């Protein structure tokens, strides 16, 4: 026996596919993350910044003049 395909079944299937899709924005964020994590110099700067924060070597910046 042949299954009947309805617009509702197609719609539900498309909704299921859509829920599992990666959006363009998500893909761009992932690629940016990969790019950052692939750059050893950038990662070392991040590690050093984390150490500075833990050690209290921070300064509050409220304006361009503070920089």
Secondary structure, DSSP 8 states (H G I E B T S, - for coil): ------HHHHHHHHHHHHHT---HHHHHHHHHHHHHHH-HHHHHHHHHHHHHHHTT------SGGG-
